[in-house]
Each structure stands twice: as structure tokens, then as C-alpha cells.
Amino acid sequence: MSRAIEKIFIWAYSLRIKMQVVQLASMDNHVLENNNLFWLIKESSRPSDFINFSLPTIDPNKSSKKAEEIETLFKEMGYL
């Protein structure tokens, strides 16, 4: 369960690291364009289908400077 929570956290907050301003339209586009994890949860027949799905890493040169604490966490977890 903790691995699933970590994956969802990384997926959701990756948008915040990429952008200085996050609006509702940005969040909608993020869900539709970046491996919709809600759909993946729905379609997974086993927990491993979700857990083994790999998320893309974020280019550190494209990160927002307002999210430094989260960016540090992403680096520690290997997603940035």
C-alpha cells in the first residue's frame, strides 16, 4: 500500500514541480496526457499491475523554483 501511495504522490506532484502556477485546466491536462493513474487503478487486475508501472522522471532544468522542498523529496526518491 505504501508503494502505491508513493507512486500516486509522485504522479500528482510532478505537475507542481514542472509549473510555477497550477490551474484547474493544467490539472485536467496532466491527468489526460500523463499516464492517467486513475484509469490504471481501474483497469489493473492485480496490485502488481499498478505497482510495476514506471513513471517518467522529470528534467531538472524544467522544474519550477517555487517547489524546492518537493523537488528535494523527488530527488531523494529518484524521480528527478
PyMOL Python script that loads the backbone (N, CA, C, O; Angstrom):
from pymol import cmd

cmd.read_pdbstr("""\
ATOM      1  N   MET A   1       0.813  -1.182   0.000  1.00  0.00           N
ATOM      2  CA  MET A   1       0.000   0.000   0.000  1.00  0.00           C
ATOM      3  C   MET A   1       0.868   1.263   0.000  1.00  0.00           C
ATOM      4  O   MET A   1       0.546   2.239  -0.677  1.00  0.00           O
ATOM      5  N   SER A   2       1.966   1.241   0.758  1.00  0.00           N
ATOM      6  CA  SER A   2       2.821   2.432   0.816  1.00  0.00           C
ATOM      7  C   SER A   2       3.478   2.708  -0.532  1.00  0.00           C
ATOM      8  O   SER A   2       3.695   3.868  -0.881  1.00  0.00           O
ATOM      9  N   ARG A   3       3.798   1.669  -1.294  1.00  0.00           N
ATOM     10  CA  ARG A   3       4.390   1.878  -2.620  1.00  0.00           C
ATOM     11  C   ARG A   3       3.375   2.519  -3.563  1.00  0.00           C
ATOM     12  O   ARG A   3       3.739   3.362  -4.382  1.00  0.00           O
ATOM     13  N   ALA A   4       2.119   2.131  -3.456  1.00  0.00           N
ATOM     14  CA  ALA A   4       1.068   2.726  -4.290  1.00  0.00           C
ATOM     15  C   ALA A   4       0.868   4.193  -3.921  1.00  0.00           C
ATOM     16  O   ALA A   4       0.715   5.040  -4.801  1.00  0.00           O
ATOM     17  N   ILE A   5       0.869   4.492  -2.635  1.00  0.00           N
ATOM     18  CA  ILE A   5       0.714   5.877  -2.185  1.00  0.00           C
ATOM     19  C   ILE A   5       1.876   6.727  -2.678  1.00  0.00           C
ATOM     20  O   ILE A   5       1.676   7.857  -3.123  1.00  0.00           O
ATOM     21  N   GLU A   6       3.082   6.193  -2.604  1.00  0.00           N
ATOM     22  CA  GLU A   6       4.256   6.926  -3.093  1.00  0.00           C
ATOM     23  C   GLU A   6       4.128   7.216  -4.581  1.00  0.00           C
ATOM     24  O   GLU A   6       4.413   8.330  -5.022  1.00  0.00           O
ATOM     25  N   LYS A   7       3.708   6.236  -5.349  1.00  0.00           N
ATOM     26  CA  LYS A   7       3.573   6.402  -6.796  1.00  0.00           C
ATOM     27  C   LYS A   7       2.528   7.472  -7.123  1.00  0.00           C
ATOM     28  O   LYS A   7       2.746   8.307  -8.001  1.00  0.00           O
ATOM     29  N   ILE A   8       1.407   7.445  -6.424  1.00  0.00           N
ATOM     30  CA  ILE A   8       0.352   8.427  -6.663  1.00  0.00           C
ATOM     31  C   ILE A   8       0.832   9.825  -6.273  1.00  0.00           C
ATOM     32  O   ILE A   8       0.551  10.795  -6.978  1.00  0.00           O
ATOM     33  N   PHE A   9       1.543   9.934  -5.171  1.00  0.00           N
ATOM     34  CA  PHE A   9       2.098  11.220  -4.740  1.00  0.00           C
ATOM     35  C   PHE A   9       3.040  11.784  -5.802  1.00  0.00           C
ATOM     36  O   PHE A   9       2.928  12.951  -6.177  1.00  0.00           O
ATOM     37  N   ILE A  10       3.954  10.968  -6.278  1.00  0.00           N
ATOM     38  CA  ILE A  10       4.916  11.415  -7.289  1.00  0.00           C
ATOM     39  C   ILE A  10       4.201  11.854  -8.556  1.00  0.00           C
ATOM     40  O   ILE A  10       4.525  12.894  -9.130  1.00  0.00           O
ATOM     41  N   TRP A  11       3.239  11.069  -8.986  1.00  0.00           N
ATOM     42  CA  TRP A  11       2.492  11.389 -10.199  1.00  0.00           C
ATOM     43  C   TRP A  11       1.746  12.712 -10.043  1.00  0.00           C
ATOM     44  O   TRP A  11       1.788  13.556 -10.938  1.00  0.00           O
ATOM     45  N   ALA A  12       1.071  12.894  -8.926  1.00  0.00           N
ATOM     46  CA  ALA A  12       0.266  14.095  -8.715  1.00  0.00           C
ATOM     47  C   ALA A  12       1.135  15.347  -8.566  1.00  0.00           C
ATOM     48  O   ALA A  12       0.814  16.390  -9.137  1.00  0.00           O
ATOM     49  N   TYR A  13       2.210  15.256  -7.818  1.00  0.00           N
ATOM     50  CA  TYR A  13       3.033  16.429  -7.554  1.00  0.00           C
ATOM     51  C   TYR A  13       4.046  16.732  -8.658  1.00  0.00           C
ATOM     52  O   TYR A  13       4.689  17.781  -8.630  1.00  0.00           O
ATOM     53  N   SER A  14       4.193  15.844  -9.612  1.00  0.00           N
ATOM     54  CA  SER A  14       5.130  16.127 -10.707  1.00  0.00           C
ATOM     55  C   SER A  14       4.696  17.366 -11.484  1.00  0.00           C
ATOM     56  O   SER A  14       5.538  18.109 -11.988  1.00  0.00           O
ATOM     57  N   LEU A  15       3.415  17.588 -11.582  1.00  0.00           N
ATOM     58  CA  LEU A  15       2.921  18.789 -12.261  1.00  0.00           C
ATOM     59  C   LEU A  15       3.360  20.048 -11.516  1.00  0.00           C
ATOM     60  O   LEU A  15       3.737  21.038 -12.144  1.00  0.00           O
ATOM     61  N   ARG A  16       3.316  20.019 -10.203  1.00  0.00           N
ATOM     62  CA  ARG A  16       3.706  21.182  -9.389  1.00  0.00           C
ATOM     63  C   ARG A  16       5.186  21.488  -9.548  1.00  0.00           C
ATOM     64  O   ARG A  16       5.592  22.649  -9.499  1.00  0.00           O
ATOM     65  N   ILE A  17       5.977  20.475  -9.733  1.00  0.00           N
ATOM     66  CA  ILE A  17       7.409  20.700  -9.916  1.00  0.00           C
ATOM     67  C   ILE A  17       7.694  21.310 -11.285  1.00  0.00           C
ATOM     68  O   ILE A  17       8.620  22.108 -11.431  1.00  0.00           O
ATOM     69  N   LYS A  18       6.913  20.940 -12.271  1.00  0.00           N
ATOM     70  CA  LYS A  18       7.138  21.442 -13.628  1.00  0.00           C
ATOM     71  C   LYS A  18       6.644  22.871 -13.826  1.00  0.00           C
ATOM     72  O   LYS A  18       7.188  23.602 -14.654  1.00  0.00           O
ATOM     73  N   MET A  19       5.614  23.282 -13.074  1.00  0.00           N
ATOM     74  CA  MET A  19       4.970  24.568 -13.339  1.00  0.00           C
ATOM     75  C   MET A  19       4.979  25.459 -12.093  1.00  0.00           C
ATOM     76  O   MET A  19       4.864  24.973 -10.968  1.00  0.00           O
ATOM     77  N   GLN A  20       5.117  26.772 -12.314  1.00  0.00           N
ATOM     78  CA  GLN A  20       5.043  27.721 -11.197  1.00  0.00           C
ATOM     79  C   GLN A  20       3.599  27.952 -10.782  1.00  0.00           C
ATOM     80  O   GLN A  20       3.311  28.105  -9.595  1.00  0.00           O
ATOM     81  N   VAL A  21       2.699  27.978 -11.738  1.00  0.00           N
ATOM     82  CA  VAL A  21       1.281  28.196 -11.463  1.00  0.00           C
ATOM     83  C   VAL A  21       0.514  26.990 -11.975  1.00  0.00           C
ATOM     84  O   VAL A  21       0.635  26.608 -13.139  1.00  0.00           O
ATOM     85  N   VAL A  22      -0.285  26.391 -11.083  1.00  0.00           N
ATOM     86  CA  VAL A  22      -1.081  25.223 -11.454  1.00  0.00           C
ATOM     87  C   VAL A  22      -2.549  25.605 -11.360  1.00  0.00           C
ATOM     88  O   VAL A  22      -3.047  25.956 -10.290  1.00  0.00           O
ATOM     89  N   GLN A  23      -3.227  25.533 -12.485  1.00  0.00           N
ATOM     90  CA  GLN A  23      -4.646  25.849 -12.521  1.00  0.00           C
ATOM     91  C   GLN A  23      -5.445  24.586 -12.793  1.00  0.00           C
ATOM     92  O   GLN A  23      -4.871  23.540 -13.095  1.00  0.00           O
ATOM     93  N   LEU A  24      -6.750  24.674 -12.689  1.00  0.00           N
ATOM     94  CA  LEU A  24      -7.617  23.516 -12.898  1.00  0.00           C
ATOM     95  C   LEU A  24      -7.408  22.908 -14.288  1.00  0.00           C
ATOM     96  O   LEU A  24      -7.354  21.686 -14.429  1.00  0.00           O
ATOM     97  N   ALA A  25      -7.293  23.746 -15.300  1.00  0.00           N
ATOM     98  CA  ALA A  25      -7.066  23.241 -16.657  1.00  0.00           C
ATOM     99  C   ALA A  25      -5.736  22.500 -16.753  1.00  0.00           C
ATOM    100  O   ALA A  25      -5.632  21.500 -17.464  1.00  0.00           O
ATOM    101  N   SER A  26      -4.721  22.986 -16.042  1.00  0.00           N
ATOM    102  CA  SER A  26      -3.421  22.308 -16.022  1.00  0.00           C
ATOM    103  C   SER A  26      -3.549  20.919 -15.422  1.00  0.00           C
ATOM    104  O   SER A  26      -2.969  19.958 -15.929  1.00  0.00           O
ATOM    105  N   MET A  27      -4.316  20.817 -14.332  1.00  0.00           N
ATOM    106  CA  MET A  27      -4.506  19.514 -13.687  1.00  0.00           C
ATOM    107  C   MET A  27      -5.277  18.565 -14.596  1.00  0.00           C
ATOM    108  O   MET A  27      -4.935  17.387 -14.698  1.00  0.00           O
ATOM    109  N   ASP A  28      -6.318  19.072 -15.259  1.00  0.00           N
ATOM    110  CA  ASP A  28      -7.080  18.241 -16.188  1.00  0.00           C
ATOM    111  C   ASP A  28      -6.187  17.707 -17.303  1.00  0.00           C
ATOM    112  O   ASP A  28      -6.233  16.521 -17.629  1.00  0.00           O
ATOM    113  N   ASN A  29      -5.380  18.581 -17.882  1.00  0.00           N
ATOM    114  CA  ASN A  29      -4.472  18.164 -18.952  1.00  0.00           C
ATOM    115  C   ASN A  29      -3.445  17.156 -18.447  1.00  0.00           C
ATOM    116  O   ASN A  29      -3.103  16.212 -19.159  1.00  0.00           O
ATOM    117  N   HIS A  30      -2.959  17.344 -17.245  1.00  0.00           N
ATOM    118  CA  HIS A  30      -1.985  16.419 -16.656  1.00  0.00           C
ATOM    119  C   HIS A  30      -2.571  15.013 -16.563  1.00  0.00           C
ATOM    120  O   HIS A  30      -1.909  14.030 -16.894  1.00  0.00           O
ATOM    121  N   VAL A  31      -3.818  14.932 -16.111  1.00  0.00           N
ATOM    122  CA  VAL A  31      -4.476  13.629 -15.989  1.00  0.00           C
ATOM    123  C   VAL A  31      -4.667  13.002 -17.365  1.00  0.00           C
ATOM    124  O   VAL A  31      -4.441  11.804 -17.535  1.00  0.00           O
ATOM    125  N   LEU A  32      -5.074  13.786 -18.333  1.00  0.00           N
ATOM    126  CA  LEU A  32      -5.372  13.244 -19.661  1.00  0.00           C
ATOM    127  C   LEU A  32      -4.127  12.904 -20.467  1.00  0.00           C
ATOM    128  O   LEU A  32      -4.164  11.995 -21.297  1.00  0.00           O
ATOM    129  N   GLU A  33      -3.031  13.611 -20.244  1.00  0.00           N
ATOM    130  CA  GLU A  33      -1.849  13.450 -21.088  1.00  0.00           C
ATOM    131  C   GLU A  33      -0.722  12.641 -20.455  1.00  0.00           C
ATOM    132  O   GLU A  33       0.199  12.240 -21.167  1.00  0.00           O
ATOM    133  N   ASN A  34      -0.755  12.387 -19.161  1.00  0.00           N
ATOM    134  CA  ASN A  34       0.384  11.773 -18.484  1.00  0.00           C
ATOM    135  C   ASN A  34       0.019  10.503 -17.734  1.00  0.00           C
ATOM    136  O   ASN A  34      -0.021  10.487 -16.504  1.00  0.00           O
ATOM    137  N   ASN A  35      -0.244   9.452 -18.473  1.00  0.00           N
ATOM    138  CA  ASN A  35      -0.495   8.157 -17.847  1.00  0.00           C
ATOM    139  C   ASN A  35      -1.501   8.278 -16.712  1.00  0.00           C
ATOM    140  O   ASN A  35      -1.130   8.239 -15.539  1.00  0.00           O
ATOM    141  N   ASN A  36      -2.741   8.421 -17.053  1.00  0.00           N
ATOM    142  CA  ASN A  36      -3.815   8.598 -16.077  1.00  0.00           C
ATOM    143  C   ASN A  36      -3.815   7.449 -15.072  1.00  0.00           C
ATOM    144  O   ASN A  36      -4.251   6.342 -15.389  1.00  0.00           O
ATOM    145  N   LEU A  37      -3.330   7.710 -13.875  1.00  0.00           N
ATOM    146  CA  LEU A  37      -3.248   6.662 -12.856  1.00  0.00           C
ATOM    147  C   LEU A  37      -4.613   6.236 -12.348  1.00  0.00           C
ATOM    148  O   LEU A  37      -4.767   5.114 -11.865  1.00  0.00           O
ATOM    149  N   PHE A  38      -5.605   7.107 -12.447  1.00  0.00           N
ATOM    150  CA  PHE A  38      -6.953   6.704 -12.057  1.00  0.00           C
ATOM    151  C   PHE A  38      -7.446   5.589 -12.978  1.00  0.00           C
ATOM    152  O   PHE A  38      -8.025   4.603 -12.521  1.00  0.00           O
ATOM    153  N   TRP A  39      -7.212   5.756 -14.265  1.00  0.00           N
ATOM    154  CA  TRP A  39      -7.590   4.729 -15.237  1.00  0.00           C
ATOM    155  C   TRP A  39      -6.781   3.455 -14.982  1.00  0.00           C
ATOM    156  O   TRP A  39      -7.324   2.352 -15.049  1.00  0.00           O
ATOM    157  N   LEU A  40      -5.500   3.600 -14.695  1.00  0.00           N
ATOM    158  CA  LEU A  40      -4.645   2.440 -14.447  1.00  0.00           C
ATOM    159  C   LEU A  40      -5.121   1.657 -13.220  1.00  0.00           C
ATOM    160  O   LEU A  40      -5.127   0.426 -13.242  1.00  0.00           O
ATOM    161  N   ILE A  41      -5.516   2.344 -12.162  1.00  0.00           N
ATOM    162  CA  ILE A  41      -6.049   1.665 -10.980  1.00  0.00           C
ATOM    163  C   ILE A  41      -7.317   0.894 -11.352  1.00  0.00           C
ATOM    164  O   ILE A  41      -7.491  -0.259 -10.959  1.00  0.00           O
ATOM    165  N   LYS A  42      -8.183   1.532 -12.101  1.00  0.00           N
ATOM    166  CA  LYS A  42      -9.446   0.905 -12.501  1.00  0.00           C
ATOM    167  C   LYS A  42      -9.206  -0.340 -13.359  1.00  0.00           C
ATOM    168  O   LYS A  42      -9.890  -1.349 -13.188  1.00  0.00           O
ATOM    169  N   GLU A  43      -8.259  -0.274 -14.263  1.00  0.00           N
ATOM    170  CA  GLU A  43      -8.030  -1.360 -15.214  1.00  0.00           C
ATOM    171  C   GLU A  43      -7.090  -2.447 -14.699  1.00  0.00           C
ATOM    172  O   GLU A  43      -7.013  -3.516 -15.305  1.00  0.00           O
ATOM    173  N   SER A  44      -6.385  -2.215 -13.619  1.00  0.00           N
ATOM    174  CA  SER A  44      -5.436  -3.209 -13.095  1.00  0.00           C
ATOM    175  C   SER A  44      -6.199  -4.373 -12.480  1.00  0.00           C
ATOM    176  O   SER A  44      -7.120  -4.181 -11.685  1.00  0.00           O
ATOM    177  N   SER A  45      -5.804  -5.576 -12.859  1.00  0.00           N
ATOM    178  CA  SER A  45      -6.460  -6.757 -12.284  1.00  0.00           C
ATOM    179  C   SER A  45      -5.698  -7.273 -11.068  1.00  0.00           C
ATOM    180  O   SER A  45      -6.243  -8.038 -10.272  1.00  0.00           O
ATOM    181  N   ARG A  46      -4.436  -6.857 -10.920  1.00  0.00           N
ATOM    182  CA  ARG A  46      -3.622  -7.246  -9.757  1.00  0.00           C
ATOM    183  C   ARG A  46      -2.897  -6.014  -9.251  1.00  0.00           C
ATOM    184  O   ARG A  46      -2.613  -5.102 -10.027  1.00  0.00           O
ATOM    185  N   PRO A  47      -2.594  -5.973  -7.967  1.00  0.00           N
ATOM    186  CA  PRO A  47      -1.832  -4.828  -7.437  1.00  0.00           C
ATOM    187  C   PRO A  47      -0.510  -4.614  -8.166  1.00  0.00           C
ATOM    188  O   PRO A  47      -0.075  -3.475  -8.335  1.00  0.00           O
ATOM    189  N   SER A  48       0.125  -5.687  -8.594  1.00  0.00           N
ATOM    190  CA  SER A  48       1.420  -5.558  -9.265  1.00  0.00           C
ATOM    191  C   SER A  48       1.299  -4.824 -10.604  1.00  0.00           C
ATOM    192  O   SER A  48       2.268  -4.215 -11.057  1.00  0.00           O
ATOM    193  N   ASP A  49       0.130  -4.874 -11.240  1.00  0.00           N
ATOM    194  CA  ASP A  49      -0.061  -4.134 -12.493  1.00  0.00           C
ATOM    195  C   ASP A  49       0.131  -2.637 -12.263  1.00  0.00           C
ATOM    196  O   ASP A  49       0.669  -1.932 -13.117  1.00  0.00           O
ATOM    197  N   PHE A  50      -0.308  -2.170 -11.124  1.00  0.00           N
ATOM    198  CA  PHE A  50      -0.171  -0.759 -10.788  1.00  0.00           C
ATOM    199  C   PHE A  50       1.215  -0.442 -10.231  1.00  0.00           C
ATOM    200  O   PHE A  50       1.848   0.530 -10.643  1.00  0.00           O
ATOM    201  N   ILE A  51       1.679  -1.263  -9.298  1.00  0.00           N
ATOM    202  CA  ILE A  51       2.963  -1.021  -8.629  1.00  0.00           C
ATOM    203  C   ILE A  51       4.121  -1.054  -9.614  1.00  0.00           C
ATOM    204  O   ILE A  51       5.056  -0.264  -9.488  1.00  0.00           O
ATOM    205  N   ASN A  52       4.079  -1.948 -10.586  1.00  0.00           N
ATOM    206  CA  ASN A  52       5.191  -2.106 -11.527  1.00  0.00           C
ATOM    207  C   ASN A  52       5.160  -1.099 -12.672  1.00  0.00           C
ATOM    208  O   ASN A  52       6.075  -1.079 -13.496  1.00  0.00           O
ATOM    209  N   PHE A  53       4.142  -0.279 -12.738  1.00  0.00           N
ATOM    210  CA  PHE A  53       4.071   0.750 -13.772  1.00  0.00           C
ATOM    211  C   PHE A  53       5.102   1.832 -13.447  1.00  0.00           C
ATOM    212  O   PHE A  53       5.095   2.381 -12.345  1.00  0.00           O
ATOM    213  N   SER A  54       5.973   2.137 -14.382  1.00  0.00           N
ATOM    214  CA  SER A  54       7.025   3.121 -14.106  1.00  0.00           C
ATOM    215  C   SER A  54       6.596   4.520 -14.553  1.00  0.00           C
ATOM    216  O   SER A  54       5.996   4.709 -15.611  1.00  0.00           O
ATOM    217  N   LEU A  55       6.923   5.463 -13.723  1.00  0.00           N
ATOM    218  CA  LEU A  55       6.633   6.866 -14.006  1.00  0.00           C
ATOM    219  C   LEU A  55       7.850   7.516 -14.657  1.00  0.00           C
ATOM    220  O   LEU A  55       8.984   7.142 -14.359  1.00  0.00           O
ATOM    221  N   PRO A  56       7.625   8.478 -15.536  1.00  0.00           N
ATOM    222  CA  PRO A  56       8.764   9.166 -16.150  1.00  0.00           C
ATOM    223  C   PRO A  56       9.468  10.066 -15.142  1.00  0.00           C
ATOM    224  O   PRO A  56       8.841  10.591 -14.222  1.00  0.00           O
ATOM    225  N   THR A  57      10.757  10.237 -15.319  1.00  0.00           N
ATOM    226  CA  THR A  57      11.490  11.179 -14.473  1.00  0.00           C
ATOM    227  C   THR A  57      11.303  12.582 -15.040  1.00  0.00           C
ATOM    228  O   THR A  57      10.916  12.750 -16.197  1.00  0.00           O
ATOM    229  N   ILE A  58      11.577  13.565 -14.227  1.00  0.00           N
ATOM    230  CA  ILE A  58      11.394  14.962 -14.617  1.00  0.00           C
ATOM    231  C   ILE A  58      12.749  15.577 -14.925  1.00  0.00           C
ATOM    232  O   ILE A  58      13.726  15.355 -14.209  1.00  0.00           O
ATOM    233  N   ASP A  59      12.792  16.341 -15.987  1.00  0.00           N
ATOM    234  CA  ASP A  59      14.020  17.052 -16.350  1.00  0.00           C
ATOM    235  C   ASP A  59      14.251  18.156 -15.315  1.00  0.00           C
ATOM    236  O   ASP A  59      13.430  19.065 -15.200  1.00  0.00           O
ATOM    237  N   PRO A  60      15.356  18.095 -14.560  1.00  0.00           N
ATOM    238  CA  PRO A  60      15.598  19.110 -13.532  1.00  0.00           C
ATOM    239  C   PRO A  60      15.711  20.528 -14.081  1.00  0.00           C
ATOM    240  O   PRO A  60      15.507  21.491 -13.342  1.00  0.00           O
ATOM    241  N   ASN A  61      16.029  20.670 -15.355  1.00  0.00           N
ATOM    242  CA  ASN A  61      16.143  22.007 -15.952  1.00  0.00           C
ATOM    243  C   ASN A  61      14.777  22.643 -16.210  1.00  0.00           C
ATOM    244  O   ASN A  61      14.685  23.844 -16.461  1.00  0.00           O
ATOM    245  N   LYS A  62      13.720  21.836 -16.147  1.00  0.00           N
ATOM    246  CA  LYS A  62      12.378  22.344 -16.408  1.00  0.00           C
ATOM    247  C   LYS A  62      11.545  22.454 -15.134  1.00  0.00           C
ATOM    248  O   LYS A  62      10.320  22.562 -15.201  1.00  0.00           O
ATOM    249  N   SER A  63      12.189  22.427 -13.995  1.00  0.00           N
ATOM    250  CA  SER A  63      11.433  22.470 -12.740  1.00  0.00           C
ATOM    251  C   SER A  63      11.221  23.909 -12.285  1.00  0.00           C
ATOM    252  O   SER A  63      12.026  24.798 -12.563  1.00  0.00           O
ATOM    253  N   SER A  64      10.115  24.108 -11.580  1.00  0.00           N
ATOM    254  CA  SER A  64       9.766  25.408 -11.018  1.00  0.00           C
ATOM    255  C   SER A  64      10.633  25.676  -9.795  1.00  0.00           C
ATOM    256  O   SER A  64      10.951  24.752  -9.046  1.00  0.00           O
ATOM    257  N   LYS A  65      11.008  26.906  -9.591  1.00  0.00           N
ATOM    258  CA  LYS A  65      11.841  27.263  -8.435  1.00  0.00           C
ATOM    259  C   LYS A  65      11.016  27.437  -7.157  1.00  0.00           C
ATOM    260  O   LYS A  65      11.586  27.559  -6.073  1.00  0.00           O
ATOM    261  N   LYS A  66       9.696  27.450  -7.269  1.00  0.00           N
ATOM    262  CA  LYS A  66       8.846  27.629  -6.098  1.00  0.00           C
ATOM    263  C   LYS A  66       8.573  26.324  -5.360  1.00  0.00           C
ATOM    264  O   LYS A  66       7.948  26.346  -4.300  1.00  0.00           O
ATOM    265  N   ALA A  67       9.007  25.229  -5.869  1.00  0.00           N
ATOM    266  CA  ALA A  67       8.700  23.925  -5.275  1.00  0.00           C
ATOM    267  C   ALA A  67       9.964  23.224  -4.794  1.00  0.00           C
ATOM    268  O   ALA A  67      10.112  22.018  -4.991  1.00  0.00           O
ATOM    269  N   GLU A  68      10.869  23.954  -4.174  1.00  0.00           N
ATOM    270  CA  GLU A  68      12.171  23.409  -3.801  1.00  0.00           C
ATOM    271  C   GLU A  68      12.094  22.256  -2.803  1.00  0.00           C
ATOM    272  O   GLU A  68      12.861  21.301  -2.923  1.00  0.00           O
ATOM    273  N   GLU A  69      11.193  22.315  -1.823  1.00  0.00           N
ATOM    274  CA  GLU A  69      11.094  21.247  -0.840  1.00  0.00           C
ATOM    275  C   GLU A  69      10.601  19.952  -1.473  1.00  0.00           C
ATOM    276  O   GLU A  69      11.122  18.874  -1.184  1.00  0.00           O
ATOM    277  N   ILE A  70       9.607  20.059  -2.329  1.00  0.00           N
ATOM    278  CA  ILE A  70       9.097  18.872  -3.011  1.00  0.00           C
ATOM    279  C   ILE A  70      10.143  18.363  -3.992  1.00  0.00           C
ATOM    280  O   ILE A  70      10.310  17.155  -4.155  1.00  0.00           O
ATOM    281  N   GLU A  71      10.839  19.271  -4.638  1.00  0.00           N
ATOM    282  CA  GLU A  71      11.898  18.881  -5.565  1.00  0.00           C
ATOM    283  C   GLU A  71      12.983  18.082  -4.843  1.00  0.00           C
ATOM    284  O   GLU A  71      13.498  17.109  -5.393  1.00  0.00           O
ATOM    285  N   THR A  72      13.330  18.473  -3.638  1.00  0.00           N
ATOM    286  CA  THR A  72      14.311  17.734  -2.843  1.00  0.00           C
ATOM    287  C   THR A  72      13.813  16.322  -2.567  1.00  0.00           C
ATOM    288  O   THR A  72      14.575  15.361  -2.668  1.00  0.00           O
ATOM    289  N   LEU A  73      12.547  16.197  -2.220  1.00  0.00           N
ATOM    290  CA  LEU A  73      11.956  14.882  -1.978  1.00  0.00           C
ATOM    291  C   LEU A  73      11.980  14.029  -3.246  1.00  0.00           C
ATOM    292  O   LEU A  73      12.294  12.840  -3.184  1.00  0.00           O
ATOM    293  N   PHE A  74      11.656  14.618  -4.383  1.00  0.00           N
ATOM    294  CA  PHE A  74      11.695  13.895  -5.655  1.00  0.00           C
ATOM    295  C   PHE A  74      13.110  13.381  -5.942  1.00  0.00           C
ATOM    296  O   PHE A  74      13.282  12.251  -6.399  1.00  0.00           O
ATOM    297  N   LYS A  75      14.109  14.206  -5.676  1.00  0.00           N
ATOM    298  CA  LYS A  75      15.498  13.795  -5.896  1.00  0.00           C
ATOM    299  C   LYS A  75      15.858  12.622  -5.004  1.00  0.00           C
ATOM    300  O   LYS A  75      16.496  11.669  -5.452  1.00  0.00           O
ATOM    301  N   GLU A  76      15.451  12.688  -3.736  1.00  0.00           N
ATOM    302  CA  GLU A  76      15.741  11.604  -2.805  1.00  0.00           C
ATOM    303  C   GLU A  76      15.074  10.302  -3.241  1.00  0.00           C
ATOM    304  O   GLU A  76      15.614   9.220  -3.011  1.00  0.00           O
ATOM    305  N   MET A  77      13.914  10.401  -3.864  1.00  0.00           N
ATOM    306  CA  MET A  77      13.162   9.212  -4.275  1.00  0.00           C
ATOM    307  C   MET A  77      13.559   8.747  -5.686  1.00  0.00           C
ATOM    308  O   MET A  77      13.090   7.706  -6.146  1.00  0.00           O
ATOM    309  N   GLY A  78      14.423   9.516  -6.376  1.00  0.00           N
ATOM    310  CA  GLY A  78      14.922   9.111  -7.692  1.00  0.00           C
ATOM    311  C   GLY A  78      14.017   9.458  -8.867  1.00  0.00           C
ATOM    312  O   GLY A  78      14.131   8.853  -9.933  1.00  0.00           O
ATOM    313  N   TYR A  79      13.122  10.421  -8.686  1.00  0.00           N
ATOM    314  CA  TYR A  79      12.233  10.807  -9.777  1.00  0.00           C
ATOM    315  C   TYR A  79      12.626  12.116 -10.429  1.00  0.00           C
ATOM    316  O   TYR A  79      11.925  12.588 -11.324  1.00  0.00           O
ATOM    317  N   LEU A  80      13.713  12.709 -10.012  1.00  0.00           N
ATOM    318  CA  LEU A  80      14.171  13.965 -10.601  1.00  0.00           C
ATOM    319  C   LEU A  80      15.663  13.908 -10.798  1.00  0.00           C
ATOM    320  O   LEU A  80      16.258  14.869 -11.284  1.00  0.00           O
TER     321      LEU A  80
END
""", "prot")
cmd.dss("prot")
cmd.show_as("cartoon", "prot")
cmd.util.cbc("prot")
cmd.orient("prot")
